[in-house]
């Protein structure tokens, strides 16, 4: 009884935290105003084997209603038609410049090195690092820049809308990208603190004030990090820069994982990085995910459901467990509605959590065995690239 009451209390706290996050998340507006002298924004896109996405990404960026921006693309040693596609677009629009990436050094991770190279050519007052698998609305630059300037942030990131295709993606990704982060992390507290605190940094969209980016060492400061976005948030706040996460669900769309295999590898890469950073934190993640997000459904099956089927009545313990499930499902409904998530994920919530726990176990096992993790045709061990 005491255990179940503690779980219910924890879920109520998560529920309150989720509501505070959603109520305080800022959202770029299509009606955002322009500064008297609009600063130059450099949109920096690293692309490795992105022939499927890069044309749509660039087309959406070039439709921005912001008057002063440049687009720089670096082809990160692609083996497909990425360079050819971008080259044709650059020929027809002088705002686009294309660069060929150098071979990856052994002490760098792939994406940080590509971003490091392209940042050397940027001329803007603001650097916007954008993934090649994103599609943006026309107010993206104007809306996010207005928030960044108004709140004097050094680094702004946010939560894009995840385009969900396969069944497994629809079940798992809303939990990973929206539900868990909104429930667990007190973003409202991080953002309201007078002292700079790290927030959630999502690598698909990172907007830097150029001076703050240079001040912390740019991508060289995170050169060996697989999850460089997380480390940027920590590094920026440590050096006194204000960071902010915003709601990009009506501003930016991305298809991060096109199929089950890529999604599984991506999740394992994320948890592998957490294991390399702090095994204790990973243990805490798995424990909390099971206790609060998965176990209530198990107890509901053997508790309230069993009681109704066999005795026709609910005990106090059964009511507490039913309340746990109710709070969980209410949290899912609110989050999925806010971020326009998939109803399938809500229905199969226990399966999604179980999948993520499985990815944690595999990622941690790879870290413990020293076998590394693969991403974009490269293998990483610890934090760094190995081949």
N, C-alpha and C positions, 0 to 999 in steps of 0.2 A: 504493500500500500504506500509506504513512504517513498520507495523508488519511483513508482508511477506518478505520485504527486510531484516529485522533483522534476521528472521528465515533462509533465504538463506545465509546470512553472517555467522551465527552460523554453518550451515552445511559445508560451505567452510572451516571454522576453524577446525571443526572435521575431515574433509577430509585431510587437511594438517597434522594434528596430527596423523591420521591413517597411512599416508604414511611414516612419520618420524619414527613411531614405527616399522613398517614392515621393513624399510630399515636398522634400527639399531639393531634389535633383533639378538642376537648371536644364533648360531645353533651348537650343538655338532657334531663333525665330526667323521666318521668311521675311518679316517686316523689320528686321534689324537695320539700324541706321549706319551710315558710313562716317568715319572720321573726316574732319575737315580736309586733311591731306592723307588719303588712304595709303598706308605703308605697303611696300612691296612684300608679297607673300611668295615664298618658294615652296612649291609642291614637289616633294621628293619621293619618287616611286622606285623601290628596288624590285626587280623582276627576274625571277629564275624559272624558266620553263612555264611561262604564263601565256602561251599563245591562245588559250581558251578564253582568257579574261581581259587581257591588256587593252584590247581595242575598245571594249565597252567601258572600261575604267577611264581611259583617256577621253573618250567622247563625253562622258558625264562631267569630268573635270573642266573641259574646255567650254562647257555651257554655263559656267559660273556667272552670276550677276555682279560679281566683284570686279572693279575696273583695273586692278593692278596686281597681276600675278604672273609667275613663270612656272613652267612644268619641266622638271628634269627627271629623266628615266635612266637608270643604269641596268644594263643587261648583265646579270650575274652569271656569266659563263653558261648560258642556256644551251641546250642541245636540240631545241625545237625552233620554231619560226618567230620567236619573240622579237629578236633584233630586227628582222625583216619587216614585221608588222609596225613596230614603233617607228622605224626609219621612214616608211611611207607617210605616216601621220605627221612626222616632223617636217617632211618636205612640203607639206601643204599648210602648215601652221607654224609661224616663227616663234610662237610662245613655247613650243616643245623642243627640248634639246635631248639628244640621246648620247649616252656614253657606254663604252665597253668596259666591263669590270676586269680587274686583274685577277690572276690566280690566287686562291685563298691561302694565306699564311697559316702555319700550323698552330699558332697561338691565338687565332681569331675564330669566332663562330661566324657562320656564313652571312646572316642578315646584318649584324653589326658592321662587318667589314664593307658590305655593299653600301650601307648608309653612310659610313665614314667617308668612303670615296666620293660619293655624290655630293655630300655636304661641302666638300672643298670647292665645288663649282657654283654653289648657291650664292646669290647676291641679295637675297631678301632680308628684311628686318625680322621676319618671322619664318621659321622652318616648319613645314607641315609634312611629316613622314606618313605616307599613305600606302597601304598594301595594294597590290595589283588586282586582288580579287574583290575589290570594293566598287560599289556604284553610289554616287553621291547626288543629292538634290542640288538645285541651282543656288540655293542660299547657304551652302555648307561653309564656304570661306567667310562670307560676310557675317553669318550668325555666330559661328564659333569665335571669330576674332572679336566681335563686340563683347562677348562674355569675358574673354581673356583680358582685354584692355580694361574693361570696367572693374574687374576684380583683381587686377594687377597680378596675374598669375605668370609664373615662369614656365609652367608645363600644364597643358590641358589635354585630357584624353576623354574617353567616354565609351558608352555601351551602344554599339551599332545594332541594327536589326539583323539577326541571323536568318539567312534564307535557308530553309530546311527542305530537303528533297526526300531522301530515303526514310523509311519507317524508323530505323534505329536513331538517325539524327534527330528526328522529330521527338523521340522519347527522351534522349539523353541531353542534348545541347541546351534546351531551356533551363534544365536543372543546373548545369555547370555555369552557364554564362549569366543567368538572371537570378534564379531562385536562391541558390546557395550564397551568392555574393550579396544580394539584397538582405538576406536573413542574417548572415554572419557578421558582415563588416559594418561598423557604425560610421558610414560615410558622412552622415549629417554631423557627427561629432568632429571628424577629421576636418571637414570643410569650414566649420564654424570656429575652430580653434584659432586664437591669435598667434600661437606658435606654429610655424610650418610643420605639417604632419603628412606622412605619405598617404596616398589614396590608391584606388584601383587604376592602374595604367593598362590600357588595352592596346597592344602593338599595332593593330590595324589602322589606328588613327592617333598620332601624337603630334601636338602643336607646341613648338618651343618658341619662346622669345630668344632671338639669336644670341644676344649677349649672355643670357643665362646658360644657354646650351654650350657656348664656348667656355664660359667660366668653370663649369664642372668637368670640362675635358671632352665634351661631345661623346661620340660613340666609342672613342678610345677608352673612356672610363668604364665601359661595360663590354669590352671587346671579346672576352672569353665566355660571356654569359649566353646560354641557350635562350633563357627567358629574359632578354635584355629590357623589356618593357617594365617588368617588376623591379628590376634593379635601378632603372632610371628614377622611378618614384622614390625609392629609398635614398638614392644618392642626391637627388635634388632637394628633398626635405632636409637631409643631413647638412647640406651646405646653405640652408636658409632660404631656399626658393619655395614659393607657394605652388602647390599642385592642386588640380581640380578635375574631378570626373563629372561628366554631364551626360544627359540622356540624348543619344544620337539616333534613337530608333526611328525617328521621322526625318532624319537627315542623311543617314548612311546605311546602305545595305551591303551585306557580305555573304559569300558562300565559302566559309572557311574550310569545310571538309566535304568534298564532293561525293564521297562514298564511305562505306563502313570501314574499309581497311585504313583509309587516310585518317578518319576520325579516331579510330582506335590508336593509331600511332601518335596522333596529335595529343590525345589525352595522356598516353603513357609518357610522352615527352614532357608534358607539364608536371606530372607527378614525379617523374625522374628528377627534374630540376629541384622540386621541393625536397626530395629525399637527399639530394646532394647538399642542399642548403641546411636543412635541419631534419634529421630522421625523427626527432621527437615531435616536431610539428606535424609530420606526416602521420605518425601514430595518433596524435590528437585529432587530426582530420578524419581518419578512418573511424575512430571510436565515436566521435560526435555524429558523423554521418549515420552510423548504424543505430546508435542509441536514440537519436532524435528524429531522423528522417526515414528510417526503415523499420526498426523494431516495433513501433506502434501498430503497424499493419499486421505483423505477426501476432502480437498480443491481442489485437482485435479479432483475429481469426480464432484463436484458441480461448478467448475470453467472451466478449459480448455475443459474437456469432454462435459460439458453442452453447452459451447459456440460453439464448433464445430458442435454439433448435431442440435442446434437450429438456430445459426446465420451464421455458416460456417466460422467464423473468430476468431482469438485469440486477446484478449486485452493485454495490457502491464502487467496487474496483472496476467492474465492467463499464460503468458510467464514466469513470475517470479515463479509461482507455479510449472509449468512444469520443470523449472530449479532445483527446490528443489527436485522433484522426481528423476530427472536424476542424481543429485549428490548422493542421497541416494542409488539408484540402482547401481551406479558405485562403491560406497564404498562396497556394498555387494558383487559385482562380484569380486573385488580385494581381499577382505578378504576371501571369500569362495575358490577362486583359491589358495591363499597362504596356507591356512590350510586344503585344500582338503575337503571342506565342501560339504553339500548337495545342489544341485540345487533346490530342493523342497523348502528349506528354503528361497531362493532368491525369488521364485515365490510367496510364501505366507507370505512375510515379515510382512504385517500389522496384520495378524492373530497371528504370533509369538509374536509381541510386545504387542498385546492386551492380550494374555495369560499371559505374564510376569506382566503386570499391574494388572491383576486379582489376580495373586499370591501375589503381593505386598499388595493389599487390604485385602486379607484373612490373610496373615501373620501379618500385622499390627493390624487387628481386634483381632486376637488371643492374641497378646501381650497386647492390651488395656483391653481385658476382663479377662486376667490372666488365660486363658485356656491352655497355653503351646503349645508345638509342639512335634511331635513324630518322632523318628529316630532310626533305628536298634532296634525296640521293646522296646525303652526307651522313657520316656516322660520328656521334659525339660520345665522349667518355668524360665523366665528371662534369665540368662546365664547358670543355673545349672540344674543338674539331680534331678528329684524329685521322681521317682519311677521306 
